Amino acid sequence: RPSKLSPLSKESSADPEVLMHVWDCGGQPVFLDVLPAFLTSRTMFVLVFDASKDLNANWKDVLHNNGCKEEREEQNYTTIDLLVRWLSSIHAHLARYDSHHCLFGYPQVLIIGTHADKLKTSSADVTKQIKAAINLHCQDKAFSELIIGVKLIDNTTAGLGDSEDSVFQEIRD
């Protein structure tokens, strides 16, 4: 995170600094209602989920309050259901079509699975499984074009220099 942001100067011939706003909208369905407030044509989305959990298991809300974790009741939707709902909502608000009804402008979505360190099989195998599940749920849907990649990361290594998961650098690039 930069310590100081400075506005771009018209006289500057150097590469411009990139100004980035990060909004954590949470994964819960209630946040889908506020999504339009954050949408612009320059938005890139990162959908993050816990890859150590079954994508098809029912979702359970968890409340963290003052250092205490409180699990709520199980919901009647899964992680894959929520990913598809987010993709559909992003597409519905931002995709642009030409006069021939062809998609020509759309936001990019990177899907990141965290907790790769907790996986029982290799990250490559799990990545294939996740991509297959996403493709199964998104096939023949216009919003499947939004996905620019699916990555798994070991978030326990963030900021550890040479010990950091190499996927962090892939994401940065």
TIGU-105035 format. One record per residue (C-alpha): residue number from 0; x, y, z. Coordinates in Angstrom, 2 decimals. Example, Ala and Ser with C-alpha at 12.3 -4.5 7.8 and 13.67 -1.06 7.14 Angstrom:
DRENFI   i      xx      yy      zz
DRENFI   0   12.30   -4.50    7.80
DRENFI   1   13.67   -1.06    7.14
! end
This chain:
DRENFI   i      xx      yy      zz
DRENFI   0    0.00    0.00    0.00
DRENFI   1    1.52    3.35   -0.96
DRENFI   2    2.15    5.73    1.89
DRENFI   3    1.36    8.75   -0.23
DRENFI   4   -0.77    9.19   -3.33
DRENFI   5   -0.10   12.13   -5.56
DRENFI   6   -2.27   13.36   -8.42
DRENFI   7   -1.10   12.89  -12.00
DRENFI   8    0.54   15.90  -13.53
DRENFI   9   -0.24   16.91  -17.12
DRENFI  10    3.44   17.66  -17.61
DRENFI  11    4.57   14.25  -16.40
DRENFI  12    6.03   12.10  -19.16
DRENFI  13    6.89    9.22  -16.84
DRENFI  14    4.62    6.26  -16.43
DRENFI  15    1.60    7.36  -14.44
DRENFI  16    1.02    6.00  -10.98
DRENFI  17   -1.93    3.68  -10.76
DRENFI  18   -4.61    4.67   -8.31
DRENFI  19   -6.49    1.71   -6.98
DRENFI  20   -9.47    1.53   -4.67
DRENFI  21  -10.13   -1.79   -2.99
DRENFI  22  -13.63   -2.50   -1.73
DRENFI  23  -14.29   -5.63    0.28
DRENFI  24  -17.97   -6.27   -0.34
DRENFI  25  -18.03   -9.52    1.61
DRENFI  26  -19.39  -12.69    0.10
DRENFI  27  -22.80  -12.74    1.65
DRENFI  28  -25.79  -12.35   -0.67
DRENFI  29  -26.90   -9.18    1.12
DRENFI  30  -23.88   -7.40   -0.40
DRENFI  31  -25.15   -8.08   -3.92
DRENFI  32  -27.66   -5.27   -3.30
DRENFI  33  -24.91   -2.69   -2.73
DRENFI  34  -22.75   -3.86   -5.63
DRENFI  35  -24.06   -1.33   -8.18
DRENFI  36  -22.73    1.53   -6.04
DRENFI  37  -19.17    0.34   -6.69
DRENFI  38  -19.40   -0.45  -10.39
DRENFI  39  -17.59    1.50  -13.05
DRENFI  40  -16.38    0.59  -16.51
DRENFI  41  -12.84    0.38  -15.10
DRENFI  42  -13.67   -2.08  -12.34
DRENFI  43  -11.79   -5.35  -12.01
DRENFI  44  -13.26   -7.89   -9.66
DRENFI  45  -11.53  -10.43   -7.49
DRENFI  46  -13.87  -13.09   -6.17
DRENFI  47  -12.24  -14.81   -3.21
DRENFI  48  -13.36  -18.06   -1.61
DRENFI  49  -11.96  -20.67    0.77
DRENFI  50  -10.63  -23.43   -1.52
DRENFI  51  -10.21  -25.82    1.40
DRENFI  52  -13.99  -26.14    1.69
DRENFI  53  -16.30  -28.11   -0.58
DRENFI  54  -17.71  -25.81   -3.27
DRENFI  55  -20.97  -27.77   -3.21
DRENFI  56  -21.50  -27.82    0.57
DRENFI  57  -24.17  -25.56    2.02
DRENFI  58  -22.80  -22.25    3.21
DRENFI  59  -22.68  -21.22    6.84
DRENFI  60  -22.53  -17.57    7.85
DRENFI  61  -19.81  -16.78   10.40
DRENFI  62  -19.82  -13.63   12.49
DRENFI  63  -16.55  -12.31   13.92
DRENFI  64  -17.16   -9.84   16.73
DRENFI  65  -14.51   -8.57   19.17
DRENFI  66  -12.26  -11.55   18.52
DRENFI  67  -15.04  -14.08   19.00
DRENFI  68  -16.19  -16.35   16.19
DRENFI  69  -19.89  -17.18   16.09
DRENFI  70  -21.17  -19.65   13.52
DRENFI  71  -24.66  -18.95   12.27
DRENFI  72  -27.19  -21.32   10.79
DRENFI  73  -26.54  -23.19    7.58
DRENFI  74  -27.86  -21.52    4.44
DRENFI  75  -29.55  -23.11    1.46
DRENFI  76  -26.84  -22.12   -1.03
DRENFI  77  -23.28  -23.19   -1.74
DRENFI  78  -20.01  -21.41   -2.48
DRENFI  79  -20.40  -22.23   -6.18
DRENFI  80  -23.95  -20.78   -6.06
DRENFI  81  -22.56  -17.54   -4.61
DRENFI  82  -19.73  -17.32   -7.16
DRENFI  83  -22.27  -17.75   -9.97
DRENFI  84  -24.58  -15.12   -8.43
DRENFI  85  -21.72  -12.61   -8.17
DRENFI  86  -20.66  -13.29  -11.77
DRENFI  87  -24.25  -12.91  -12.97
DRENFI  88  -24.75   -9.67  -11.07
DRENFI  89  -21.47   -8.17  -12.32
DRENFI  90  -22.39   -9.12  -15.89
DRENFI  91  -25.93   -7.74  -15.57
DRENFI  92  -24.66   -4.34  -14.41
DRENFI  93  -21.56   -3.84  -16.56
DRENFI  94  -21.54   -5.94  -19.74
DRENFI  95  -21.97   -3.95  -22.95
DRENFI  96  -23.28   -5.23  -26.24
DRENFI  97  -23.01   -3.85  -29.76
DRENFI  98  -25.90   -3.41  -32.21
DRENFI  99  -25.55   -7.08  -33.23
DRENFI 100  -25.99   -8.20  -29.59
DRENFI 101  -22.35   -9.27  -29.39
DRENFI 102  -20.51   -8.77  -26.13
DRENFI 103  -17.78   -6.15  -26.66
DRENFI 104  -17.11   -4.65  -23.26
DRENFI 105  -17.12   -6.34  -19.94
DRENFI 106  -15.33   -6.24  -16.61
DRENFI 107  -12.65   -8.75  -15.75
DRENFI 108  -13.05  -11.19  -12.89
DRENFI 109  -10.21  -13.09  -11.24
DRENFI 110  -11.34  -15.95   -9.01
DRENFI 111   -8.96  -16.71   -6.14
DRENFI 112   -9.17  -19.67   -3.80
DRENFI 113   -7.38  -19.15   -0.49
DRENFI 114   -6.15  -21.67    2.07
DRENFI 115   -4.16  -23.70   -0.48
DRENFI 116   -1.99  -24.79    2.45
DRENFI 117   -4.94  -26.79    3.82
DRENFI 118   -5.63  -28.77    0.64
DRENFI 119   -5.43  -32.56    0.87
DRENFI 120   -4.40  -32.88   -2.80
DRENFI 121   -2.13  -30.80   -5.02
DRENFI 122   -3.09  -27.22   -5.86
DRENFI 123   -2.94  -28.09   -9.56
DRENFI 124   -5.50  -30.89   -9.12
DRENFI 125   -7.79  -28.70   -7.01
DRENFI 126   -7.47  -25.83   -9.51
DRENFI 127   -8.61  -28.22  -12.28
DRENFI 128  -11.56  -29.36  -10.15
DRENFI 129  -12.56  -25.79   -9.36
DRENFI 130  -12.28  -24.70  -12.99
DRENFI 131  -14.40  -27.71  -14.01
DRENFI 132  -17.06  -26.84  -11.40
DRENFI 133  -17.14  -23.19  -12.47
DRENFI 134  -17.31  -24.18  -16.14
DRENFI 135  -20.14  -26.62  -15.41
DRENFI 136  -22.18  -23.91  -13.66
DRENFI 137  -21.27  -21.16  -16.13
DRENFI 138  -21.36  -22.97  -19.46
DRENFI 139  -23.64  -21.35  -22.00
DRENFI 140  -23.96  -18.28  -19.76
DRENFI 141  -22.83  -14.93  -21.10
DRENFI 142  -21.01  -14.11  -17.87
DRENFI 143  -18.53  -16.97  -18.37
DRENFI 144  -16.57  -14.53  -20.58
DRENFI 145  -15.82  -12.37  -17.53
DRENFI 146  -13.45  -14.88  -15.91
DRENFI 147   -9.81  -14.14  -16.70
DRENFI 148   -8.38  -16.77  -14.39
DRENFI 149   -8.73  -19.06  -11.41
DRENFI 150   -5.81  -19.14   -8.96
DRENFI 151   -5.17  -20.88   -5.65
DRENFI 152   -2.93  -19.28   -3.05
DRENFI 153   -1.39  -20.18    0.26
DRENFI 154   -2.30  -16.98    2.05
DRENFI 155   -0.13  -17.87    5.07
DRENFI 156    2.94  -16.96    2.98
DRENFI 157    1.92  -13.42    2.02
DRENFI 158    4.78  -10.96    2.41
DRENFI 159    7.40  -13.61    3.24
DRENFI 160    9.81  -12.68    0.44
DRENFI 161   11.32  -15.77   -1.20
DRENFI 162    9.01  -18.00    0.86
DRENFI 163    5.91  -16.30   -0.52
DRENFI 164    3.61  -18.39   -2.72
DRENFI 165    4.60  -17.61   -6.33
DRENFI 166    0.94  -17.13   -7.25
DRENFI 167    1.00  -13.79   -5.41
DRENFI 168    3.47  -12.46   -7.99
DRENFI 169    1.37  -13.91  -10.84
DRENFI 170   -1.61  -11.98   -9.49
DRENFI 171    0.43   -8.79   -9.11
DRENFI 172    1.67   -9.07  -12.69
! end
